[in-house]
């Protein structure tokens, strides 16, 4: 199957082609028709399966060309400046990445979008919200800040996306999510994407989704199939030396290293840097500018290693 067979508009196909894509991934093949039809969706999809485009593309379609490739009710064009689509994500980095996908695939649509998250000034976000947007990508905490200051209006939201739903549970966002949902119109389309469907995620799905279509492109709770796995058993005090040996022996570059704690991430990053491995740490205690710069340098190949807590465990697209 090709993207051209999914009933997407010429504007979207042009943007897809500009990114060098012609063939949709399995989650895109399965999810896009359901979303175009206006159905709620429950999707089990791991990081790296192309799930962001699986919801971004049909949402852009329904906002700009409501009569192409769909049978459900279109997303109505309204004169209000309030967003018609809300995408909730667990981390700032993922919010920025989803926004980038919206802007890349929506380059020829004229739609307006914004990501709101903490760690940066709120005033520029307020100014953009006042000018009006169509798609809002947000982390729960900063969105609640805007709701508390009455700087965002969610009364016109017609589609809600919960991305990395299980990760938001892990990070303790469930109460925030429920508070946000209370501010949304009762009648709307709901899309939930999750790498696992633990009991808590299933409970939220039952509360939010209405007769959802089901998409499952990975075995439940299975490891990523495109990643090879190996384990080296080593004493705690030898871990850092072993890691340095592996960098030297294999000529590694662009290596993502996970640590359990923020302190451990900083300590390991210093150790690698002192040994000549260009490294940065990424965790919640870093300023947003430092986090953005570290991730950008890692993507650009300027860093050999990025030492991170599980803040980087989901959704980041690093080529």
Helices and strands as residue ranges (DSSP letters): G 3-6, H 10-18, H 26-36, E 41-44, H 51-64, E 85-89, H 92-105, E 113-116, H 123-131, E 135-139, H 140-148, E 159-162, H 165-170, H 174-182, E 189-194, H 199-208, E 213-216, G 236-238, H 239-250, E 255-258, H 262-274, E 279-282, H 288-299, E 305-308, G 310-312
